């Protein structure tokens, strides 16, 4: 492939991309094909020479596929598989009050983070707990009141106290 057709192809990719990071990579290759020095490209894009050279090397080795953004897997999970299984069972089978949290009827990300810190000694951010729940195939929704664990007599007293004027009939 000659340089002119490569430039035209890259310009087409630049016009079609919506990803800012990919745009930057394509732009660096475009400038390199136009014979702009690497140091100047690095200055223009506020990147290091090393980064620009890595883009060029990836393009030379694999073409546009080499420029595709590969997402980092992130930090490895600090809990072992056994600990995750144990945590999942606690969340499924118990309410927070059962494990020492005051008057909480539903698990929240905050409570799960506190529980992990207390039991396993690892501090997680709310986002980290959310990702952990995803990896454990558990979905998170806002807590809602569940009637299954409620005391029927207390429910009846609450209804009578709250809605005394309502007559059934």
Secondary structure, DSSP 8 states (H G I E B T S, - for coil): --HHHHHHHHHHHHHH---HHHHHHHHHHHHHHTT--HHHHHHHHT--HHHHHHHHHHHHHHTHHHHS------S--SS-HHHHHHHHHHHHH--GGGGT-TT--S--HHHHHHHHHHHH-----HHHHHHHHHHTT---------STTS-HHHHHHHHHHH-TT----
